[in-house]
Amino acid sequence: MQRLLKGISYIEARLGEALTLDQIAAAAHLSPHHFARSFRATSGDTVMGYVRKRRISIAAERLARNEGAIIDIAFDAGFDSQEAFTRAFKRQFGITPAAFREKQKADWVRYRPAITGDTLAQLKDITRMDPIIKTYPAIKAIGFAQTFDQDTRHGIPALWDKLIPQMGAVPNMTDGTTYGLCKGTDGEGSFTYMAGVEVTSLDDVPDGMEGWEIPERKYAVFTHTLGSENIHEEIQPTVQYIWGSWAETSGHTIANAPDFERYGADFRPGKGQVIEFFIPIE
């Protein structure tokens, strides 16, 4: 939690300046990918989405106090023009800045207060899971990959729907063990996810698929036992706990390396089936 708070403190002290995810994550001593994932899992906002909402919320406070011209408030909030500020303000509060200043009627439910230590303590998932720390051998996998962000990640199950009927055609497949592999890609919180099957060689990758190799390294391994067939919905509290709580309080340093979930060769969606989450650590 302390690392998230460092990043949030950095944001709050510089809301009037140009900010990037890389800068914020560096202040928190985390990689951009892992800071973005932890922040979203804990707060419900993307990092830059939080920055925008905070800037506009502070602007709304200034408008309510009739403090300064709208154009000056727009510039102070980091916008290049009053028009851009007006569009963003209306998206968040449902009313233009000028109309708000005149009537002070807006949907204040959309106001974004600053996140504090107390806020984070309330947001942390109450689940407790103890991982096993172990070194896992190198992985070779072939499958379908696509880049997502936190708003489009609901498309991940479609990759599995695409892979499963074609697994039998993948050359050099081992025993049918599959992996959901995740690589961070940019400074805005997007990531590339592969639904892949384990193989012994990447020499013959079918058209439309990709081949990835993940080196041997140390991981914290969490085990989730399913209670239903609704995998995507059911694992969300586990993912939230791992990235929103454990990653911040465990004392381990999360490595800037791919993480993944592992499904055994006999895995079938349903009660009692096991999914393992591998989180890379230094």
C-alpha positions in Angstrom: 0.0 0.0 0.0 2.9 2.4 0.7 4.1 2.2 -2.8 0.7 3.1 -4.2 0.5 6.0 -1.7 3.8 7.3 -2.9 2.5 7.3 -6.5 -0.7 9.0 -5.4 1.2 11.6 -3.4 3.3 12.3 -6.5 0.1 12.8 -8.5 -1.6 15.1 -5.9 1.5 17.3 -5.6 1.7 17.8 -9.4 -1.8 17.9 -10.7 -1.1 21.3 -12.3 1.8 19.8 -14.3 2.1 17.4 -17.2 2.1 13.9 -15.8 2.9 10.5 -17.4 2.4 7.0 -16.0 6.1 6.4 -16.3 6.9 9.3 -13.9 4.2 8.3 -11.4 5.3 4.6 -11.4 8.9 5.6 -10.9 7.9 7.7 -7.9 6.2 4.6 -6.5 9.3 2.4 -7.3 7.2 0.1 -9.5 7.1 -0.6 -13.3 4.4 1.3 -15.2 2.6 -2.0 -16.0 2.5 -3.2 -12.4 1.7 0.2 -10.9 -1.2 0.6 -13.4 -2.5 -2.8 -12.7 -2.3 -2.4 -8.9 -3.9 1.0 -9.0 -6.8 -0.1 -11.2 -7.4 -3.2 -9.1 -7.4 -1.2 -5.9 -9.1 2.1 -6.9 -11.3 1.1 -9.8 -9.8 3.9 -12.0 -6.9 3.8 -14.5 -4.0 6.0 -13.4 -4.5 8.7 -16.0 -8.2 8.5 -15.6 -7.8 9.3 -11.9 -5.5 12.2 -12.9 -8.1 13.6 -15.2 -11.0 13.2 -12.7 -9.0 14.8 -9.9 -8.0 17.8 -12.1 -11.7 18.3 -13.2 -12.9 17.9 -9.6 -10.5 20.5 -8.3 -11.7 22.8 -11.2 -15.3 22.2 -10.0 -14.3 23.4 -6.5 -12.8 26.5 -8.0 -15.8 27.2 -10.1 -18.0 26.8 -7.0 -15.9 29.4 -5.2 -16.1 31.7 -8.3 -12.3 31.7 -8.3 -10.7 32.9 -11.5 -11.7 32.9 -15.2 -12.8 29.6 -16.8 -9.9 29.8 -19.2 -7.4 30.2 -16.4 -9.0 27.2 -14.5 -8.8 25.2 -17.7 -5.1 25.9 -18.1 -4.4 25.2 -14.4 -6.2 21.9 -14.8 -3.7 20.9 -17.6 -6.0 21.6 -20.6 -4.7 23.3 -23.8 -7.9 25.1 -24.4 -11.2 26.1 -22.8 -13.1 24.0 -25.4 -11.2 20.8 -24.4 -11.8 21.6 -20.7 -15.5 22.1 -21.3 -15.9 18.8 -23.1 -14.1 16.9 -20.3 -16.0 18.8 -17.6 -19.3 18.0 -19.2 -18.4 14.3 -19.5 -17.6 14.1 -15.8 -20.3 16.4 -14.3 -23.0 16.4 -16.9 -23.0 20.2 -17.3 -20.7 22.8 -18.8 -18.3 24.8 -16.6 -20.2 28.1 -17.4 -23.6 26.6 -16.6 -22.2 25.1 -13.4 -20.7 28.4 -12.3 -24.0 30.1 -12.9 -26.3 27.6 -11.3 -24.0 25.2 -9.4 -26.1 22.3 -10.4 -24.1 19.2 -11.3 -23.9 15.5 -10.6 -21.6 15.6 -7.6 -21.7 11.9 -7.4 -19.0 12.0 -10.1 -16.7 14.2 -7.9 -13.4 12.4 -7.4 -11.8 13.0 -4.0 -8.1 12.3 -3.4 -7.3 8.8 -2.5 -5.7 8.5 1.0 -4.3 5.8 3.1 -7.7 5.3 4.8 -9.3 5.0 1.4 -6.9 2.3 0.3 -7.4 0.4 3.6 -11.2 0.4 2.9 -10.7 -0.6 -0.7 -8.4 -3.6 -0.1 -10.0 -7.0 -0.6 -10.6 -8.8 2.6 -9.6 -12.2 1.0 -6.3 -13.6 2.3 -4.2 -16.0 0.2 -0.7 -17.2 1.0 1.3 -17.9 -2.2 4.0 -20.5 -2.7 7.3 -19.0 -3.7 9.1 -21.2 -6.3 11.2 -21.1 -9.5 9.3 -22.2 -12.6 11.1 -23.5 -15.7 11.1 -21.7 -19.0 7.8 -21.8 -21.0 7.2 -22.1 -24.7 3.6 -21.5 -25.8 1.8 -20.9 -29.1 -1.6 -19.2 -29.2 -3.6 -16.2 -30.0 -2.5 -12.8 -28.6 -4.1 -9.4 -28.6 -3.4 -6.0 -26.9 -5.9 -4.8 -24.4 -6.3 -2.0 -21.8 -8.2 -2.0 -18.6 -11.4 -0.9 -20.4 -11.2 -3.6 -23.1 -10.0 -6.6 -21.1 -13.5 -8.1 -21.2 -12.4 -9.3 -24.6 -9.9 -11.8 -23.2 -12.4 -14.8 -23.0 -12.8 -14.5 -26.8 -9.2 -15.5 -27.3 -9.8 -18.7 -25.4 -12.9 -19.4 -27.4 -10.7 -19.0 -30.5 -7.8 -21.2 -29.2 -9.6 -24.2 -27.8 -11.1 -25.5 -31.0 -7.7 -25.2 -32.8 -5.5 -26.6 -30.1 -5.2 -30.0 -31.8 -3.6 -28.4 -34.8 -0.8 -26.7 -32.9 2.5 -28.5 -33.7 4.8 -29.8 -30.9 2.1 -29.5 -28.2 3.0 -31.2 -24.9 0.3 -32.5 -22.7 -2.4 -29.8 -23.2 -1.3 -27.5 -20.4 -2.5 -23.9 -21.3 -1.4 -20.5 -20.1 -2.9 -17.0 -20.1 0.3 -15.0 -20.5 0.4 -11.2 -19.9 3.1 -8.8 -21.0 3.1 -5.0 -20.3 3.5 -3.0 -23.5 3.4 0.8 -23.0 3.2 3.6 -20.5 -0.5 4.0 -20.6 -1.5 0.7 -18.9 -2.1 -1.5 -21.9 -0.9 -5.0 -22.0 -0.7 -7.9 -24.5 -2.4 -11.2 -23.5 -1.9 -14.6 -25.0 -4.2 -17.6 -24.7 -1.7 -20.3 -25.5 -0.9 -24.0 -25.2 2.5 -25.3 -24.1 4.8 -26.6 -26.8 8.3 -28.1 -27.0 9.4 -25.9 -29.9 8.5 -22.6 -31.6 9.8 -23.7 -34.9 6.4 -24.1 -36.6 3.9 -21.5 -35.5 0.6 -21.6 -37.4 -0.6 -18.6 -39.4 -2.4 -16.1 -37.2 -0.9 -17.4 -34.0 2.2 -16.3 -32.1 4.9 -18.1 -30.3 6.2 -16.8 -26.9 9.1 -18.0 -24.7 9.2 -17.0 -21.1 12.5 -17.6 -19.3 12.9 -19.5 -16.1 12.4 -17.3 -13.0 11.0 -17.1 -9.5 7.3 -16.5 -8.9 4.8 -16.1 -6.2 2.1 -18.7 -7.1 -1.5 -18.3 -6.0 -4.0 -21.1 -6.3 -7.7 -20.4 -7.0 -10.2 -23.2 -6.8 -13.3 -22.5 -8.8 -16.8 -22.7 -7.4 -18.6 -22.4 -10.7 -18.1 -22.4 -14.5 -18.0 -18.5 -14.7 -14.2 -18.2 -14.7 -13.9 -14.6 -15.8 -16.2 -13.2 -13.1 -15.2 -15.5 -10.3 -11.4 -14.9 -10.5 -11.8 -11.1 -10.3 -11.6 -10.9 -6.5 -8.5 -13.0 -6.6 -6.9 -10.8 -9.2 -7.9 -7.8 -7.2 -6.4 -9.2 -4.0 -3.1 -10.1 -5.7 -2.5 -6.8 -7.5 -4.4 -4.5 -5.1 -3.3 -5.8 -1.7 -0.7 -8.6 -1.7 1.6 -6.8 -4.2 1.7 -3.8 -2.0 2.1 -5.4 1.4 4.0 -8.6 0.8 7.5 -7.2 1.0 8.4 -8.8 -2.4 9.5 -6.7 -5.3 7.4 -7.4 -8.4 9.7 -8.1 -11.4 9.2 -6.3 -14.7 8.4 -9.5 -16.4 5.4 -11.4 -17.8 2.9 -12.9 -15.3 0.5 -15.7 -16.2 -2.2 -18.0 -15.2 -1.7 -21.8 -15.6 -4.5 -24.3 -16.5 -3.6 -28.0 -16.1 -3.9 -30.4 -19.0 -7.2 -31.9 -17.6 -8.7 -28.5 -16.8 -12.4 -28.1 -17.6 -14.4 -25.0 -16.4 -16.3 -26.0 -13.3 -16.5 -26.4 -9.6 -13.4 -27.7 -8.0 -11.1 -27.0 -10.9 -7.8 -25.2 -10.1 -6.2 -22.1 -11.7 -2.7 -21.0 -10.7 -1.6 -17.4 -10.9 2.2 -16.8 -11.3 3.4 -13.4 -10.2 7.1 -12.7 -11.1 9.3 -11.5 -8.2 12.9 -10.5 -7.8 
